[in-house]
Amino acid sequence: MLFAPADLTEEELELQREVRAFLATELPRGTFEPGLGMAAPRDRGFSAKLAERGWLGMAIPVRYGGRDRSAVDRFVVSEELLRWGAPVGHHWVADRQTAPTINRFGTEEQKQRFLPAICRGELSFAIGMSEPEAGSDLAAVRTRASRVEGGWLLSGTKVWTSGAHVSDWFVVLCRTGESTEDRHAGLSQLIVDLRADGLTVRSIPFLSGHRDFNEVVLEEVFVPDELVLGEIGGGWAQNTSELAYERGGPERWLSTYLLVEELMRAHEEVLGTERASIVLGEMVASWWGLRRLSLSVARMIDAAEAPAVQSALVKEMATRFEQDVLACVQELVALEPVRDGDSLLERILFEATLSAPSFTIRGGTNEILRSVAAKGLGRL
Ligand SMILES: Cc1cc2nc3c(=O)[nH]c(=O)nc-3n(C[C@H](O)[C@H](O)[C@H](O)COP(=O)(O)OP(=O)(O)OC[C@H]3O[C@@H](n4cnc5c(N)ncnc54)[C@H](O)[C@@H]3O)c2cc1C
């Protein structure tokens, strides 16, 4: 497997400078509470401002409201937003994976209906994959859509559905065919209105006390034919390709970045020690290496390759690194993580401490990613 070395071009560096200047003006440090990575707060107004700059749906065709730009351009913008702790929550899922999935598999009507609104930062989406008995083993989903006149009646339970309580729609992986020996057959994807009749969203508190997780119960929710995404029965392949957008991006190695920046800003006294030089030096070297791998994945996407194995490997290494960063910061400074602490470092340390266990679970656990990599490399 080859990760070709990738550097940013002069145009891409120019885009990076533009995003930095935009953030310094629109969202100056000290005027907002920064969030950790993609779990940062939701702010429709901020998403709309990004959209005005053409920084949402960047790789979507212009005729659907996008900018016909590249995965690397999106990488550049995402990296800067995440490093800044910007409130990316409202548009994150729609921009990262729903828009490209609809662009690839959707009907012309679906593209016209959803893509321009996503690119304007208006519509938000959640992910309806996991179920109580189907997380790693997604082929075990039991949510079922039964054929009725003009559409489908959808029943079942989805779980860990981040943002379902505030999002507009979610894409549901469900069973539409009879069970056969091939568990990957008979699965489909439906675009479901999160305010539809028969749909109940129940909050599940997260470790940190945040209420972003949900259980979504579907009781004979009517989904019209025009909201079937792609092929009936083609859900497994479509879902797998959607997962590829979820892995390997900057959100997998920047979740704890702000901790280090804030440590260096607020605790200059720890920087002079030999131990600090070693720890920070190792962290920066790891970051740089992971960043280059991740950038290389974005270049592969632009070259119309399918870097599923490479993305799985990047996510596996990068999310373990995110957890190591937290441990290193805790080694360098004796601070208690405090929810409403006086300093920003205490507060983000609190968030990071309670959310770090999830880094290697969300988007596919590390055991599963290793298995994807081993199978892709022909070792299993
Ligand atoms: C913060 C966060 C946000 C999330 N948001 C969403 C969301 O928006 N939408 C959504 O659909 N899901 C979401 N999830 C769910 C997430 O995708 C699942 O938690 C994850 O895929 C694992 O599934 P599970 O929880 O059912 O664990 P299980 O699949 O039950 O796994 C339990 C343990 O067994 C191990 N294991 C399982 N199978 C194997 C195997 N074959 N070989 C080796 N080890 C194995 C796993 O690695 C894990 O350690 C979110 C999860 C988190 C933590």
The ligand as an SDF file (V2000), in Angstrom:
LIG
                    3D

 53 58  0  0  0  0  0  0  0  0999 V2000
  -19.3240    9.8640   20.1450 C   0  0  0  0  0  0  0  0  0  0  0  0
  -20.0380    8.8670   19.2740 C   0  0  0  0  0  0  0  0  0  0  0  0
  -20.8880    9.3190   18.2920 C   0  0  0  0  0  0  0  0  0  0  0  0
  -21.5900    8.3960   17.4940 C   0  0  0  0  0  0  0  0  0  0  0  0
  -22.4610    8.8900   16.5600 N   0  0  0  0  0  0  0  0  0  0  0  0
  -23.1540    8.0140   15.8030 C   0  0  0  0  0  0  0  0  0  0  0  0
  -24.1180    8.5000   14.8550 C   0  0  0  0  0  0  0  0  0  0  0  0
  -24.3230    9.7160   14.7200 O   0  0  0  0  0  0  0  0  0  0  0  0
  -24.8150    7.6080   14.1320 N   0  0  0  0  0  0  0  0  0  0  0  0
  -24.6120    6.2560   14.2390 C   0  0  0  0  0  0  0  0  0  0  0  0
  -25.2410    5.4970   13.5090 O   0  0  0  0  0  0  0  0  0  0  0  0
  -23.7330    5.7580   15.1580 N   0  0  0  0  0  0  0  0  0  0  0  0
  -23.0070    6.6050   15.9400 C   0  0  0  0  0  0  0  0  0  0  0  0
  -22.1230    6.1230   16.8750 N   0  0  0  0  0  0  0  0  0  0  0  0
  -22.0420    4.6810   17.0840 C   0  0  0  0  0  0  0  0  0  0  0  0
  -20.7290    4.0500   16.6750 C   0  0  0  0  0  0  0  0  0  0  0  0
  -20.5880    3.9840   15.2830 O   0  0  0  0  0  0  0  0  0  0  0  0
  -20.6940    2.6640   17.3350 C   0  0  0  0  0  0  0  0  0  0  0  0
  -20.6380    2.8580   18.7380 O   0  0  0  0  0  0  0  0  0  0  0  0
  -19.5240    1.8330   16.8960 C   0  0  0  0  0  0  0  0  0  0  0  0
  -19.6330    1.5060   15.5400 O   0  0  0  0  0  0  0  0  0  0  0  0
  -19.4090    0.5360   17.7430 C   0  0  0  0  0  0  0  0  0  0  0  0
  -20.6080   -0.1480   17.7770 O   0  0  0  0  0  0  0  0  0  0  0  0
  -21.2370   -0.6300   19.1690 P   0  0  0  0  0  0  0  0  0  0  0  0
  -21.2960    0.5470   20.0770 O   0  0  0  0  0  0  0  0  0  0  0  0
  -22.4960   -1.3430   18.8700 O   0  0  0  0  0  0  0  0  0  0  0  0
  -20.1830   -1.6260   19.7890 O   0  0  0  0  0  0  0  0  0  0  0  0
  -20.0190   -3.1750   19.4770 P   0  0  0  0  0  0  0  0  0  0  0  0
  -20.1110   -3.3920   18.0240 O   0  0  0  0  0  0  0  0  0  0  0  0
  -20.9590   -3.9220   20.3610 O   0  0  0  0  0  0  0  0  0  0  0  0
  -18.5260   -3.4290   19.9490 O   0  0  0  0  0  0  0  0  0  0  0  0
  -18.1590   -3.6170   21.3080 C   0  0  0  0  0  0  0  0  0  0  0  0
  -16.6760   -3.9800   21.3530 C   0  0  0  0  0  0  0  0  0  0  0  0
  -16.4660   -5.2280   20.6510 O   0  0  0  0  0  0  0  0  0  0  0  0
  -15.4830   -5.0490   19.6410 C   0  0  0  0  0  0  0  0  0  0  0  0
  -15.8550   -5.8390   18.4590 N   0  0  0  0  0  0  0  0  0  0  0  0
  -17.0660   -5.9130   17.8580 C   0  0  0  0  0  0  0  0  0  0  0  0
  -17.0090   -6.7230   16.7820 N   0  0  0  0  0  0  0  0  0  0  0  0
  -15.7390   -7.1560   16.6830 C   0  0  0  0  0  0  0  0  0  0  0  0
  -15.0460   -7.9920   15.7560 C   0  0  0  0  0  0  0  0  0  0  0  0
  -15.6670   -8.5380   14.7090 N   0  0  0  0  0  0  0  0  0  0  0  0
  -13.7250   -8.2030   15.9560 N   0  0  0  0  0  0  0  0  0  0  0  0
  -13.0650   -7.6440   17.0080 C   0  0  0  0  0  0  0  0  0  0  0  0
  -13.6710   -6.8340   17.9080 N   0  0  0  0  0  0  0  0  0  0  0  0
  -14.9840   -6.5920   17.7570 C   0  0  0  0  0  0  0  0  0  0  0  0
  -15.5270   -3.5570   19.2910 C   0  0  0  0  0  0  0  0  0  0  0  0
  -14.2890   -3.1450   18.7430 O   0  0  0  0  0  0  0  0  0  0  0  0
  -15.7950   -2.9390   20.6560 C   0  0  0  0  0  0  0  0  0  0  0  0
  -14.5860   -2.8180   21.3840 O   0  0  0  0  0  0  0  0  0  0  0  0
  -21.4160    7.0080   17.6910 C   0  0  0  0  0  0  0  0  0  0  0  0
  -20.5510    6.5450   18.6870 C   0  0  0  0  0  0  0  0  0  0  0  0
  -19.8850    7.4570   19.4950 C   0  0  0  0  0  0  0  0  0  0  0  0
  -18.9860    6.9330   20.5850 C   0  0  0  0  0  0  0  0  0  0  0  0
  1  2  1  0
  2  3  1  0
  2 52  2  0
  3  4  2  0
  4  5  1  0
  4 50  1  0
  5  6  2  0
  6  7  1  0
  6 13  1  0
  7  8  2  0
  7  9  1  0
  9 10  1  0
 10 11  2  0
 10 12  1  0
 12 13  2  0
 13 14  1  0
 14 15  1  0
 14 50  1  0
 15 16  1  0
 16 17  1  0
 16 18  1  0
 18 19  1  0
 18 20  1  0
 20 21  1  0
 20 22  1  0
 22 23  1  0
 23 24  1  0
 24 25  2  0
 24 26  1  0
 24 27  1  0
 27 28  1  0
 28 29  2  0
 28 30  1  0
 28 31  1  0
 31 32  1  0
 32 33  1  0
 33 34  1  0
 33 48  1  0
 34 35  1  0
 35 36  1  0
 35 46  1  0
 36 37  1  0
 36 45  1  0
 37 38  2  0
 38 39  1  0
 39 40  1  0
 39 45  2  0
 40 41  1  0
 40 42  2  0
 42 43  1  0
 43 44  2  0
 44 45  1  0
 46 47  1  0
 46 48  1  0
 48 49  1  0
 50 51  2  0
 51 52  1  0
 52 53  1  0
M  END
$$$$
